[in-house]
Structures are given as C-alpha cells and as structure tokens.
Amino acid sequence: MNRFFDPDLFARAYRDPMAWLTLLVDLLPVIAVVFFGWKAVPLVALYWLENLVIGAFTVLRMLGTIAANLLNIPVALFMVPFFTVHFGMFCFGHGIFLSAFAGGDVGHAAPGVSGMQTLVDWALGTGPCMLWFVGAIILVNTLFYLVDFIGRGDFRNTQLPVEMFAPYGRIVTLHVAIILGAGLMLAFGQPLMGVLILIMLRVGFGMFLNMLRQRKIEGVGSKTLNAVAEAG
C-alpha cells in the first residue's frame, strides 16, 4: 500500500502517452463549457453516456477472456447477458435520477430497450456537439482495450467475475461526485464554478485510475483494482 503513495508514482504514470491522452479527453468538457455554452445538464449527461461506453467495453473484456481459456465460454454465456441486463438496469435507474435531477422529461420511460433509447436520446440532445465528445470517450477506451487488454495480454491475467464487477465502483463514485458538484454549485450560487468543480473531480478520478494502471503495469495491486483501472 505504501508504494501506491510513492511521490514518484504520478511521474511514472504520466511518462506513458496513454495517460496524457486520458487527461486530454477528461479536460475536453472545459472546451464544451467555454465554446459551446454547456451547463451542468449536458455535462452530467456526458458522464452518464460514458458509463454506457464503459459497460460496452466491459462486455468486450469479458468476451476477451475466452481467448485465454476456452473453459470461460459456458461462464460467459451466463455472465455476459446477466451483466448486460443488470448493468443496463443500473444505468437506467441512474439515468432516470439524473434526468429528473436536471429537470428532464423522461420519467415516463419504461425499463427496457425502448426506455434506454429514450434516455440516450435525451442525453445526446442536452448539449451541442455531444456526439463528438462521446466519440472521444469511445476512442480512448478503444485504444486502452487494444493496448492494454490485447497488446499487453491483460486478457490472460484477469477473470470474468472481476471484469463484471469492475464498472460498478466507478459509476457509484461518479454518482457521488455529481451530487457533490451540484451541492457546491448551489452553495456558491455560481453555476459555472459548480460545472468546473465537477469537471475537476472527474479529472482527479481519471488521474487516480491512471496511477492504478501504472501499478498494474508494474505488477503491483489486486486483480480487482487492476480491473477498475481498466474500467475507467
């Protein structure tokens, strides 16, 4: 544990261009706020859409474990659909809450594919150029999947249950950060300050994940924390 707080850990993590790429993507919402007039609602919607991207790549990682061990096929046949439904419902409930919190009118959306589509449509329509920012998130997750999970051979060193549970800690953390950011926004009476604080909370969380990733590369840390780093 002491090694995680090594003062040199941050420097080691950010010698990797991938860490700088994630920092750049995490800071992109600042551009949205400054140049496209984003307020809190589109920012919250973007982070919710990011959770869906994380879920999709979690499914890919779960399926990827089959390449390391064909015995994972029957387990994957159960766990992948289970995760898809469970995480989908988790995100659906999260999305309904965020929409209501932001004053959206999707409370009538029923659980299921059509209801999720309603939420996605709402999220994509909350701010200009939303698709470009979602695309940047998809791009960076694709690169991490190719570089770490496939290129570094992480698919050989992970387990299906670990991969399945990894995204939940992230979504709960982000949920708490959103509430904290909104509370600070109300406390200070400065909407722009609240939005920037929320972005900085997300940036700080991204830095934490990059340091977890560095520990994984160095062969330190548990499989669960390593998977959480990949799910960031």
Contacts in CASP RR format, 6 or more apart in sequence:
PFRMAT RR
TARGET T0000
AUTHOR 0000-0000-0000
METHOD contacts of the structure
MODEL  1
MNRFFDPDLFARAYRDPMAWLTLLVDLLPVIAVVFFGWKAVPLVALYWLE
NLVIGAFTVLRMLGTIAANLLNIPVALFMVPFFTVHFGMFCFGHGIFLSA
FAGGDVGHAAPGVSGMQTLVDWALGTGPCMLWFVGAIILVNTLFYLVDFI
GRGDFRNTQLPVEMFAPYGRIVTLHVAIILGAGLMLAFGQPLMGVLILIM
LRVGFGMFLNMLRQRKIEGVGSKTLNAVAEAG
3 9 0 8 1.000
3 215 0 8 1.000
3 220 0 8 1.000
4 211 0 8 1.000
4 215 0 8 1.000
4 220 0 8 1.000
9 211 0 8 1.000
9 214 0 8 1.000
9 215 0 8 1.000
10 207 0 8 1.000
10 211 0 8 1.000
12 214 0 8 1.000
12 218 0 8 1.000
13 19 0 8 1.000
13 207 0 8 1.000
13 210 0 8 1.000
13 211 0 8 1.000
13 213 0 8 1.000
13 214 0 8 1.000
14 20 0 8 1.000
14 23 0 8 1.000
14 210 0 8 1.000
16 210 0 8 1.000
16 214 0 8 1.000
16 217 0 8 1.000
18 143 0 8 1.000
18 144 0 8 1.000
18 147 0 8 1.000
19 210 0 8 1.000
19 213 0 8 1.000
19 214 0 8 1.000
21 140 0 8 1.000
21 143 0 8 1.000
22 140 0 8 1.000
22 206 0 8 1.000
22 209 0 8 1.000
22 210 0 8 1.000
23 203 0 8 1.000
23 206 0 8 1.000
23 207 0 8 1.000
23 210 0 8 1.000
25 136 0 8 1.000
25 137 0 8 1.000
25 139 0 8 1.000
25 140 0 8 1.000
26 199 0 8 1.000
26 202 0 8 1.000
26 203 0 8 1.000
26 204 0 8 1.000
26 206 0 8 1.000
27 199 0 8 1.000
27 203 0 8 1.000
28 133 0 8 1.000
28 136 0 8 1.000
29 38 0 8 1.000
29 43 0 8 1.000
29 46 0 8 1.000
29 133 0 8 1.000
29 199 0 8 1.000
29 202 0 8 1.000
30 196 0 8 1.000
30 199 0 8 1.000
32 38 0 8 1.000
32 42 0 8 1.000
32 43 0 8 1.000
32 46 0 8 1.000
32 127 0 8 1.000
32 129 0 8 1.000
32 133 0 8 1.000
33 39 0 8 1.000
33 43 0 8 1.000
33 192 0 8 1.000
33 195 0 8 1.000
33 196 0 8 1.000
33 199 0 8 1.000
36 127 0 8 1.000
36 128 0 8 1.000
36 129 0 8 1.000
37 128 0 8 1.000
38 127 0 8 1.000
38 128 0 8 1.000
38 195 0 8 1.000
39 191 0 8 1.000
39 195 0 8 1.000
40 102 0 8 1.000
40 182 0 8 1.000
40 185 0 8 1.000
40 191 0 8 1.000
40 194 0 8 1.000
40 195 0 8 1.000
40 198 0 8 1.000
41 102 0 8 1.000
41 103 0 8 1.000
41 126 0 8 1.000
41 127 0 8 1.000
42 125 0 8 1.000
42 126 0 8 1.000
42 127 0 8 1.000
42 130 0 8 1.000
43 195 0 8 1.000
43 198 0 8 1.000
43 199 0 8 1.000
44 98 0 8 1.000
44 101 0 8 1.000
44 102 0 8 1.000
44 178 0 8 1.000
44 198 0 8 1.000
45 98 0 8 1.000
45 102 0 8 1.000
45 122 0 8 1.000
45 123 0 8 1.000
45 124 0 8 1.000
45 125 0 8 1.000
45 126 0 8 1.000
45 127 0 8 1.000
45 130 0 8 1.000
46 123 0 8 1.000
46 130 0 8 1.000
46 133 0 8 1.000
46 134 0 8 1.000
46 137 0 8 1.000
47 174 0 8 1.000
47 178 0 8 1.000
47 202 0 8 1.000
48 91 0 8 1.000
48 94 0 8 1.000
48 95 0 8 1.000
48 98 0 8 1.000
48 119 0 8 1.000
48 123 0 8 1.000
49 120 0 8 1.000
49 123 0 8 1.000
49 124 0 8 1.000
49 130 0 8 1.000
49 134 0 8 1.000
49 137 0 8 1.000
50 134 0 8 1.000
50 137 0 8 1.000
51 91 0 8 1.000
51 94 0 8 1.000
51 167 0 8 1.000
51 170 0 8 1.000
51 171 0 8 1.000
51 174 0 8 1.000
52 91 0 8 1.000
52 120 0 8 1.000
53 134 0 8 1.000
53 137 0 8 1.000
53 138 0 8 1.000
53 141 0 8 1.000
54 141 0 8 1.000
54 167 0 8 1.000
54 170 0 8 1.000
54 171 0 8 1.000
54 231 0 8 1.000
54 232 0 8 1.000
55 87 0 8 1.000
55 91 0 8 1.000
55 167 0 8 1.000
55 231 0 8 1.000
57 141 0 8 1.000
57 142 0 8 1.000
57 145 0 8 1.000
57 231 0 8 1.000
58 83 0 8 1.000
58 87 0 8 1.000
58 163 0 8 1.000
58 164 0 8 1.000
58 166 0 8 1.000
58 167 0 8 1.000
58 231 0 8 1.000
59 80 0 8 1.000
59 83 0 8 1.000
59 84 0 8 1.000
60 145 0 8 1.000
61 145 0 8 1.000
61 149 0 8 1.000
61 155 0 8 1.000
61 158 0 8 1.000
61 163 0 8 1.000
61 230 0 8 1.000
62 76 0 8 1.000
62 79 0 8 1.000
62 80 0 8 1.000
62 83 0 8 1.000
62 160 0 8 1.000
62 163 0 8 1.000
62 164 0 8 1.000
63 76 0 8 1.000
63 80 0 8 1.000
64 149 0 8 1.000
64 155 0 8 1.000
65 72 0 8 1.000
65 76 0 8 1.000
65 155 0 8 1.000
65 158 0 8 1.000
65 159 0 8 1.000
65 160 0 8 1.000
65 163 0 8 1.000
66 72 0 8 1.000
66 73 0 8 1.000
66 76 0 8 1.000
67 155 0 8 1.000
68 155 0 8 1.000
68 156 0 8 1.000
72 160 0 8 1.000
75 160 0 8 1.000
76 160 0 8 1.000
79 160 0 8 1.000
79 161 0 8 1.000
79 164 0 8 1.000
82 164 0 8 1.000
83 164 0 8 1.000
87 167 0 8 1.000
87 168 0 8 1.000
88 116 0 8 1.000
89 111 0 8 1.000
90 168 0 8 1.000
90 171 0 8 1.000
91 116 0 8 1.000
91 171 0 8 1.000
92 109 0 8 1.000
92 111 0 8 1.000
92 112 0 8 1.000
92 115 0 8 1.000
92 116 0 8 1.000
92 119 0 8 1.000
94 171 0 8 1.000
94 175 0 8 1.000
95 119 0 8 1.000
95 123 0 8 1.000
96 106 0 8 1.000
96 107 0 8 1.000
96 109 0 8 1.000
96 119 0 8 1.000
98 178 0 8 1.000
99 105 0 8 1.000
99 106 0 8 1.000
99 107 0 8 1.000
99 119 0 8 1.000
99 122 0 8 1.000
100 107 0 8 1.000
101 182 0 8 1.000
102 126 0 8 1.000
104 122 0 8 1.000
106 118 0 8 1.000
106 119 0 8 1.000
106 122 0 8 1.000
109 115 0 8 1.000
109 116 0 8 1.000
109 118 0 8 1.000
109 119 0 8 1.000
123 130 0 8 1.000
124 130 0 8 1.000
124 131 0 8 1.000
124 134 0 8 1.000
144 230 0 8 1.000
148 154 0 8 1.000
148 213 0 8 1.000
148 230 0 8 1.000
149 155 0 8 1.000
149 230 0 8 1.000
152 217 0 8 1.000
154 216 0 8 1.000
154 226 0 8 1.000
154 230 0 8 1.000
157 223 0 8 1.000
158 223 0 8 1.000
158 226 0 8 1.000
158 227 0 8 1.000
159 223 0 8 1.000
162 223 0 8 1.000
162 224 0 8 1.000
162 227 0 8 1.000
163 227 0 8 1.000
165 224 0 8 1.000
165 227 0 8 1.000
166 224 0 8 1.000
166 227 0 8 1.000
166 228 0 8 1.000
166 230 0 8 1.000
166 231 0 8 1.000
167 231 0 8 1.000
169 228 0 8 1.000
170 228 0 8 1.000
170 231 0 8 1.000
170 232 0 8 1.000
173 205 0 8 1.000
174 202 0 8 1.000
174 205 0 8 1.000
177 198 0 8 1.000
177 201 0 8 1.000
177 202 0 8 1.000
177 205 0 8 1.000
178 198 0 8 1.000
180 201 0 8 1.000
181 194 0 8 1.000
181 197 0 8 1.000
181 198 0 8 1.000
181 201 0 8 1.000
182 194 0 8 1.000
182 198 0 8 1.000
184 193 0 8 1.000
184 194 0 8 1.000
184 197 0 8 1.000
185 191 0 8 1.000
185 193 0 8 1.000
185 194 0 8 1.000
185 195 0 8 1.000
185 197 0 8 1.000
185 198 0 8 1.000
188 194 0 8 1.000
206 232 0 8 1.000
209 228 0 8 1.000
209 229 0 8 1.000
209 232 0 8 1.000
210 229 0 8 1.000
212 225 0 8 1.000
212 226 0 8 1.000
212 228 0 8 1.000
212 229 0 8 1.000
213 226 0 8 1.000
213 229 0 8 1.000
213 230 0 8 1.000
215 221 0 8 1.000
215 225 0 8 1.000
215 226 0 8 1.000
215 229 0 8 1.000
216 225 0 8 1.000
216 226 0 8 1.000
216 229 0 8 1.000
END
